[in-house]
């Protein structure tokens, strides 16, 4: 009888394990690492691993802001364009206006915050659907980046700035990874140890109940889009620093990468459920997948098809788990 109870308990534990999206993403990440390690001798080299983490940092930071937005039941399609616009502004302020890097960086991040807040105001106060607002802002920010640069890259950045995208802390840890770790830590503290974090989760779960409890729903909605704008501009900082130039065409399609990282990490697309470190796992899985497929010579067109299929699969699985 005891043996039978143990077997039943084990089956339940296995079933619960497969209901945990974060665990499934982690297992998928490990499996991909094993497969690509066997398929390509270049995968586990120090240079390639460093490249993976540098690339993951850009999407991971952007996905942090997207996590805040999706937890409230929203979406932000403008992050790739905001990334490019803020990056070109930073480059232009240093190259054309002669501003020191720290001041140019601060102004670029403030620009991203302002764009994000504008998105939030239209979504929260004007009550325009987020997909419409951010789709329009995606075009506005991209057009503004192209207008500002004339459609050409802005080159000639100083070594002190490019260090943020190319350098290493203590000669070991890539600086983009350091920046990503700081961003994730701050997001974790907000979502798990501050009342604001509880309000964000509650807003995604039941907006009307949150409103009736006296919480300023509109302010919270505007705030999460502001955060998304900030994280997009930080990703723009890393991209611009890594390329040593402001690229007005950078970040095309990156909004899909950010959304994919969030839903792969277990955050419900309808809001109210998810974890910031699940987003990190999702970004890592996507980074390894993209890197491994590139090493194997898989067409980028095929990769886009796979990425779209992964997004649909993750959303479908998330909805099924929620129903169960």
N, C-alpha and C positions, 0 to 999 in steps of 0.2 A: 504493500500500500504506500509506504514511504517513497519507494523507488518511482511509483507511478506519479506521486505528487511532485517529485523532483523533475520528472520528464515534462509534466504539464507546465511547471514553473519555468523550466528552461525554454520551452516553446513560446511562452508569453514574453519572456525576456528578449528572445530573438525578434519576436514580432514588434515589441516596443522599440528595439534598436533600429529596425528598418523604418519606423515611423519618425525617427529623429533625422531631420534633413541635414543638420550639421555633421552628424556621424557619417551619413552616406556620402556627403561631399568630401569629408576627410578620407574615407576609404577609397573614393574615386581618385583623389589626389595621389594617394600612395600607389594605387594600381597604375596610374599613368606614369609615375616616376619609374616604376619597375619596368613597364613596357618600353618606354623610350630609352632607358638605360641599356636594355638588351638590344634594341633596334639600332641605336646610334652610339658609337664610341665617344662622340663629342659631347653627349648630353651631360655627363657628370664631371666635366672639366671645370676648373675653378673659374675660368673666363665666362663659360656659358652660364653657370649658376649665378654669377654676378650680374650678367645681362638679364636673366630672368627676374631677379629681384628688383633691378632698376626699372624694368618695364612694369612689373606688378605694382610698384610704388605709385606710378602715375594713375593707373586704373583704381588701385586700392584707395587712394586718398579721395578721388572723385566719387567712388562708391560709398564712402562714409557719409558724404552729404546726401547722396541718393537714398541711403538707408533712413536717414531722418525724414525725408520727404515721403518715402513709401510707407513708413510706419504710420503716417497720418492718413494713408489712403490716397496720396497724391502721386505725381510723376513729374519729372523734370527732363525735358528733351533738349534743353538749351545748354547743358553743361559742356559739350564738346566745343561749341562756338564761344562760350564764355572763356573757356580755357585758352583758345586761340587769341581772342581779343585782348584779354588781360596780359597774356604773354607778349604780344606785339607792343602793347602800351609800355610795359616794363622795358623792353628792348629800346623802343623809341625814346623814352625818357633818358636813358643812359647814353645812347648814341647821338641823338639829335639835340637834346637839351643839356647834356653833360651832368645830369643828376648823379649823386653817389648811389651805388647799388641798393643800400638799405632803404633809402627814401623812395627809389623807384619801385622796389618790391612792395613797400607799404601802400603806395598809391595804387599799384596794380591789384593788390588784394582788396583794398577799399572799393575799387571799381567793380570787382567781382561780387562783393557784398552788396553794393548798390543795385546791381542788375538782379541779383537774387531777391533782394527786398522788393523791387518793382514787380517781379513775378508774383511774390507772396501777396502783395497788396491787391493785385488784380484777381488773384485766386480767392483770397480771404474776404476782401471788402467789396469788390465788384462782382464776386461770385461767378466769374467766368471759369469754365472747366480748365483744369490745370493743363491738360494735353493741348488745348488751343492756345493758351497763354504762352506756354514754354515753346511750342512749335513756332509761334510768331517771333518770340525772342531769339530762337535759334537762328532765324533768318536775319534779324536785325543785328545781332552781335557779329555774325559772320560777315555781313555786308559792311559793318563798321570797321572790322579788322582789315578787310580788303581796301576800303577807302583810305584808311589811315596809312597803309603801307604802299598803296598803289598797286597792290597785287604781288609785290616782290618781297622776298625775305629781307630782314634788317640784320646785317652782320656787323661784326667788330666789337663784340662784348669782351669785357675785361676778364682776366683769370680769376679775380676774386669773386666774380659772379658765376662763372662756369664751374667753379669748385663745388657749388651746391648740387649740380647735376652729374658731375664727373668725379669729384673727389671722394676721399675716404676718411672716416673718423678713426684716428689712431692708426691709419694706414691699413685698416682691415675692413671696417664696415662701410659700405657705400653710403654717402650722405643722403641720397633719396630714401634709403631704408630707415635711416635715423629720423628723417622728417615724417615718414609714414608712421613710424612707431609712436611719435609724439602726438600726431593727429588721432590715431586710434585710441591712445590712452585718454586724451581729452574727451573724445566721444563716449568712451566707456564710462568715464566719471559722470558725464552729463546724463546719460541714459539710465545708469544703474544706481547712482548715489545722490541725485538731486531731484527735488519735486518736479522740476520741469520735465525730466525724463519720464516720470510716471504719467504726467499729463499727455505727453506725446503718444505713449502707448495707449492710454485710455481714449484719446481722440480717434485713433485708428480703430479701436474696438467698438466704441459707441459714442459718436459725436454729440448726439442729442442729450445723452445722460451727462456728459461733461459740461455742456452748456447749462443745463438745469442746475448743476452743482455750483454754478457761479464762477467757473473758470473762464478766462478770456480766450475763447477759442480762436478768434481772428488773429490775435497777437501771436499765438503759438504757431498757427499756419504760416503767417508771414515770417516768423523766426526760422522755421525749418528750411524755407526757400533761401533765406539769407545765408544759412549755414551751407547750403548746396552751392551757392555762388562763391563763398569763401573757399571751399574745398576745390572747386573747379579752377579758381585762380591760382591756388597753391600747386595744383597739377600743371597748370600753365607755366608757373615759375620753374618747375623741375624740367619740363619739356624744353623750354627756351634755354635754360642753362645747359642742359645736356647737348642740345644741338648747336649751342653757341650762336643762336640767331633767333629772331622773332619770326615765326612762320604763320602767316595769315590763314593758310590752308590746313594747319595742324588740327588734330582732334576730330576729324570727320568720322562719324560713326562711333565715337567713343561713348556716347550716351547709351548705346546698346550694350557695350562692354560693362558699363557701370550697373545697368539694370540687371544684366545677366549675373554679375558677381553677387548682387543683393539677393536675387531670388534663389540662386544656387546655394547661398548661405543660409537659407531657411526662412527669410523674411517673407511673410505673406503679402502678395501683391495687393490685397484688399486692405492691408494695414492691421495694426494692433498686435502683431506677433513677429518676433525675430530677435536676433542677437548680433551685436556689432562684430564679434569675433567670427561669427558665421560668415559675415561679409568678407572678412580677411581670407577665410578658407576658400570662398568662391572666387576671389581675385587670384589666389595662388593656383587654383585648379585651372582657371582660364589661361593664366600666364604660362603654365607648364604645357598645356594643350597646344597653345599657339606656337611656343618655342619648339616643341617636339615635332609638330607637323612641318614647321619650316625646315628643321634639320633633315627631315625625311623627303623634302622636296615636294610636299603636297601643295597643290595650287591654292592661292589665296581665295579664289572664287569658291572652291570646295570648302575652305575654312569658314567662309561667311555662311554657307548653307548649314554647316555643322553647328555654328554658333546660334543661328536662328532656331534650329531644331532643339538645341540644349535649352534655350529660353522657354520654348513651348513646353517641353518635357518637364522642366522644373516647376513651371506654373501649374501644370496639370497635376503633378504629384503633390504639390503643396495644397491644392484645393481638395484633393482626395483625402489627404491626411486630416485636414480640417473637418471634413464631413464625418470621418470615422471617429 
